[in-house]
Amino acid sequence: MVQSRAATNLPDFSGYETNDLFTSLAEQVKLPFVQIAYAAELLEGINDKAGTEALRSTIALSSQSALRLIDGYLLSVALQREGKLELEPVSVSSVLYDSAQVLSPYAKALGCELRLQFDGKYEPVMAHRNALQSALVSLGYSFIEAATSQSAQELAVVSLVVRRRSAGISTGVFSSNINLTSLLLARAKDLYGKVHQPLPNFDSGNGTGVFVADALFSHLQTTMKVAQDKGLRGLAATLAPSNQLSLV
């Protein structure tokens, strides 16, 4: 007898275009498993405790980044299935701080300086906290990987930024090592799933985190766009403010 999806607890992806994003996710998720297989061979001949710990740390961090990327993807699918998303007042500054806590060990391991950029106090925005944080973390992983892979001579710097704009509160991820343009991003979206490398500036993992973030931002009734901030270039989205309460 064939069991129903409800009986097997399997997610129902019918009516949702998953192939392109799922393929890129699969490519990125392969990395921790490749590292585990490689480390298993190396560990057989390693008696050095420091060397063993370094391998263990590398595997743990890459596995965590892959799992969080999958979590972001699954959250986007779940929100798509729910239809109407219930938004609530959320402090962007708080979400960025929590995102930085998640990204900090990964940035440190790759030799990247992670910064938080705030101008001051901001009123809360209407958002879904988990979706917003997942979007920023997904972006952060992609920017850290790309910035460090392209920065052979200088220290790679990635900034999590929140700014007040005329349309609301803007937040995103920026770096001096990323040279994105609106045309490049638009072409990447059009070509996504049709070419192996839709974002050449994100040569680690096909920039999959960028597309996961883009899907999550779309559920928050906003659009991720190429932006500039004090000499840095990156991706940001603007969220509508809430007047229900005042948060920092």
Summary of the structure (lengths in Angstrom):
residues: 248
radius of gyration: 19.0
end to end distance: 55.8
largest distance: 61.8
contacts: 776
relative contact order: 0.16
helix: 52%
strand: 19%
